[in-house]
Amino acid sequence: MVSTAIYILAFLTYNRGMRSWRVIFDGKNSAAFNMAADAYLLDAAEKGETEPVIRLYGWDRPSITIGYHQTIERAVDCHHLVDTPVVRRLTGGRALLHDDGELTYAMAGNYVDNPGLGKSLHESYNLISQAVVRFYNAIGWEATISHRDQPISLSGSVATQKGCFASVSHYEIMVRGQKVAAGSQRRTKTSFMQHGALKIASPSHHGAIVETSQSIELDNIRPVSVERDGMEVMLMKEFEYIYKVSFLPRPFSDLEMAAIMGLGDRFENLNCGQIKLNRG
């Protein structure tokens, strides 16, 4: 359930004198719903039915998402999945564990109608990365943007593909040499969808995902305690600063919820051993 206070706080900071984009504070949901909701936002952007939007959300239980082009058998160690939900993202990248130790966002928009979003993959990544670095600095972490042209491995070679936090590529966020923010993007001829997962606590580990053996205790480098709702608003404000807009909080309407629920079968939980995986 979404806190009413977070909408009140965001609305009170809304600047009517600036361009208006949309923010959705969506609370905790199932992995399948989260991916369906993001797919709906990308589709709406392509159709020109919505202004640029950021959706901030959580997970009702620890869940794993895998990249659009991955197979579940290569993305995770099936012997260690147990009952953890696994769903496919619309975006690329590698397997990622989602839980309460992160802030998750999805940003969608039509970059043809809104060139301020960035006209290329690199431009949009750079803008988003700047906002994320500002957020981490605001909570007291000294974050930097990586400038590597090719991904590097942070873990050993094994049969299962390394997880998202075990590799670093261009425009990703580092704290003390540790990757703390994961991002992946899907682009169409007119629009894009960026998924992001920002660590706000010491990394969780799951036996099904091969991650780096390097670790830092993130809890120990945050000097102040900020409630999750407050951090989501802080992140929104940094996006406002970078894009020079004001985000108007507006939850999904009943009509939008119906459309999202209609996409549910595209993002059902994946099972190891499936021969045909539905990529939508």
C-alpha positions in Angstrom: 0.0 0.0 0.0 1.3 3.4 -0.9 1.7 6.0 1.8 -0.6 9.0 1.4 2.1 11.2 3.0 4.5 10.7 0.1 2.0 12.0 -2.4 1.3 15.0 -0.2 5.0 15.7 0.2 5.7 15.5 -3.5 2.6 17.6 -4.3 3.7 20.3 -1.9 7.0 20.6 -3.7 5.4 20.7 -7.2 6.4 23.9 -9.1 3.5 25.0 -11.4 5.8 27.4 -13.2 7.9 24.7 -14.8 7.2 22.0 -17.4 5.2 19.2 -15.8 6.2 15.5 -16.0 4.6 12.7 -14.0 5.7 10.7 -11.0 4.0 7.5 -9.7 4.8 6.3 -6.2 3.6 2.8 -6.5 4.5 1.0 -3.3 5.3 -2.8 -3.2 3.9 -5.1 -5.9 4.5 -8.5 -7.3 7.3 -8.9 -9.8 4.9 -9.8 -12.6 2.8 -6.6 -11.9 5.9 -4.4 -11.8 7.1 -5.5 -15.2 3.6 -5.3 -16.7 3.2 -1.7 -15.3 6.5 -0.7 -16.9 5.5 -2.2 -20.2 2.3 -0.2 -20.1 4.2 3.0 -19.6 6.5 2.4 -22.5 3.6 1.5 -24.7 1.8 4.7 -23.6 4.9 6.8 -24.4 5.1 5.3 -27.9 1.5 6.2 -28.6 2.0 9.7 -27.3 -0.6 9.1 -24.5 1.5 10.3 -21.6 4.1 12.9 -20.7 7.5 11.6 -19.5 7.1 9.6 -16.3 9.1 8.1 -13.5 7.6 5.2 -11.5 9.1 4.5 -8.1 8.2 1.1 -6.7 9.1 -1.9 -4.5 8.7 -5.6 -4.3 6.2 -7.6 -2.2 8.9 -10.3 -1.8 12.5 -10.8 -2.9 12.4 -11.4 -6.6 14.7 -11.8 -9.5 14.5 -10.2 -12.9 16.5 -11.3 -15.9 17.5 -9.4 -19.0 15.3 -9.5 -22.1 17.7 -11.6 -24.1 18.7 -14.0 -21.3 17.5 -17.6 -20.9 16.6 -18.5 -17.3 19.0 -21.5 -17.4 22.0 -19.3 -18.1 20.9 -16.3 -16.1 20.5 -18.1 -12.7 21.5 -21.2 -11.0 18.2 -23.1 -11.0 19.2 -25.4 -8.2 19.2 -22.4 -5.8 16.0 -20.7 -6.9 13.7 -22.4 -4.4 10.4 -20.4 -4.6 11.9 -17.0 -5.6 9.9 -15.4 -8.5 11.8 -14.9 -11.7 10.4 -12.6 -14.4 11.8 -11.1 -17.6 12.4 -7.4 -18.0 11.7 -5.4 -21.1 15.2 -4.1 -20.9 18.5 -5.9 -21.4 21.3 -6.6 -18.9 21.7 -9.5 -16.5 20.0 -11.2 -13.6 19.2 -8.9 -10.6 17.8 -9.6 -7.1 15.3 -7.1 -5.9 14.4 -6.6 -2.3 13.9 -4.0 0.4 17.6 -3.0 0.2 17.0 -1.0 -3.0 15.1 1.8 -4.6 13.6 0.8 -7.9 12.6 3.1 -10.7 11.4 3.0 -14.2 11.5 6.0 -16.5 9.6 6.2 -19.8 9.1 8.9 -22.3 8.9 9.8 -26.0 12.2 11.4 -26.8 11.0 12.6 -30.2 8.3 14.8 -28.5 10.6 15.5 -25.6 14.2 16.0 -26.8 15.2 17.0 -23.3 15.1 13.3 -22.4 18.2 12.8 -24.6 18.3 12.0 -28.3 20.5 9.0 -28.0 21.2 6.1 -25.7 24.3 7.7 -24.3 22.7 11.1 -23.8 19.8 9.6 -21.8 22.1 7.3 -19.8 24.2 10.3 -18.9 21.3 12.4 -17.7 19.9 9.7 -15.6 23.3 8.8 -14.1 23.8 12.5 -13.1 20.5 12.4 -11.2 21.4 9.2 -9.5 24.9 10.5 -8.4 23.3 13.6 -7.0 20.8 11.4 -5.1 23.6 9.3 -3.6 25.6 12.4 -2.7 22.5 13.9 -1.0 22.2 10.9 1.3 25.9 11.2 2.2 27.6 8.7 -0.1 30.5 9.7 -2.4 29.3 8.4 -5.7 31.0 8.6 -9.1 30.0 7.7 -12.7 32.0 4.9 -14.3 33.5 5.7 -17.7 34.3 2.3 -19.1 33.6 1.7 -22.7 33.3 -2.1 -22.3 31.8 -4.1 -19.4 34.3 -5.5 -16.9 33.9 -8.6 -14.8 33.9 -8.3 -11.0 33.6 -12.1 -10.4 35.1 -15.3 -11.6 34.1 -17.3 -14.6 31.4 -19.9 -14.1 28.8 -21.7 -16.2 26.0 -19.4 -15.0 26.2 -15.8 -16.4 27.3 -13.2 -13.9 24.7 -11.2 -12.2 24.1 -7.5 -12.9 26.1 -6.2 -10.0 29.1 -8.4 -11.0 29.9 -6.3 -14.0 30.5 -2.6 -14.7 30.0 -0.7 -17.9 29.6 2.9 -19.1 27.5 5.4 -17.0 27.1 3.2 -14.0 27.4 4.4 -10.4 30.2 3.4 -8.1 30.8 3.9 -4.3 34.3 3.0 -3.1 34.8 0.8 -6.1 31.6 -1.0 -5.6 28.7 -0.8 -8.2 25.7 0.4 -6.3 23.2 1.2 -9.1 22.1 -1.0 -12.0 20.5 0.4 -15.1 19.3 -1.0 -18.4 17.4 0.6 -21.2 15.1 -0.3 -24.1 14.7 2.1 -27.0 12.2 2.1 -29.8 12.0 4.5 -32.8 10.3 7.2 -30.7 10.6 6.2 -27.0 12.6 4.6 -24.3 12.2 2.8 -21.0 15.0 2.8 -18.4 15.0 0.4 -15.5 17.1 1.2 -12.4 17.9 -0.4 -9.1 19.7 1.7 -6.5 21.2 0.0 -3.5 20.4 1.8 -0.3 21.6 -0.9 2.1 24.3 -3.6 2.2 23.9 -5.9 -0.9 21.7 -9.0 -0.4 22.9 -12.2 -1.9 21.0 -15.1 -3.5 22.5 -18.5 -4.3 20.9 -18.4 -7.7 22.8 -15.3 -8.9 26.6 -15.2 -9.4 27.8 -11.9 -7.9 31.0 -10.3 -7.0 33.0 -11.5 -3.9 33.9 -7.9 -3.3 31.6 -6.2 -0.9 31.4 -3.1 1.3 29.0 -2.5 4.2 26.8 0.2 2.7 24.9 0.7 5.9 28.1 2.0 7.5 28.7 4.8 5.0 25.2 6.4 5.2 25.6 9.1 7.9 21.9 9.8 8.4 18.8 7.7 8.5 16.2 8.6 5.9 12.9 6.8 5.6 12.2 5.1 2.3 9.4 7.5 1.3 11.7 10.4 1.9 14.5 8.8 -0.2 12.0 8.3 -3.1 11.1 12.0 -3.0 14.8 12.9 -2.8 15.4 10.9 -5.9 12.5 12.5 -7.7 13.9 16.0 -6.8 17.3 15.2 -8.3 15.6 14.1 -11.5 13.8 17.4 -11.5 17.1 19.3 -11.1 18.7 17.5 -14.0 15.8 17.7 -16.4 14.6 21.2 -15.3 11.0 20.1 -14.8 8.6 19.6 -12.0 7.1 16.2 -11.3 3.4 16.1 -10.6 2.4 13.0 -8.6 -0.4 11.0 -10.2 -1.1 7.3 -9.5 -2.4 4.9 -12.0 -6.1 5.4 -12.9 -8.6 2.6 -12.9 -8.4 2.5 -16.7 -4.6 2.2 -16.6 -4.8 -0.5 -14.0 -7.1 -2.5 -16.2 -4.7 -2.2 -19.1 -1.8 -3.3 -16.9 -3.7 -6.3 -15.6 -4.3 -7.3 -19.2 -0.6 -7.5 -19.8 0.0 -9.9 -16.9 0.4 -13.1 -19.0 3.4 -11.6 -20.7 5.3 -11.4 -17.5 4.4 -14.6 -15.7 7.0 -16.3 -13.5 9.6 -18.2 -15.4 10.5 -21.8 -14.6 13.8 -23.5 -15.2 13.4 -26.0 -18.0 10.9 -24.0 -20.0 11.6 -24.5 -23.7 9.8 -21.5 -25.0 9.9 -18.2 -23.0 7.4 -15.5 -23.6 9.2 -12.3 -24.5 6.0 -10.5 -25.5 
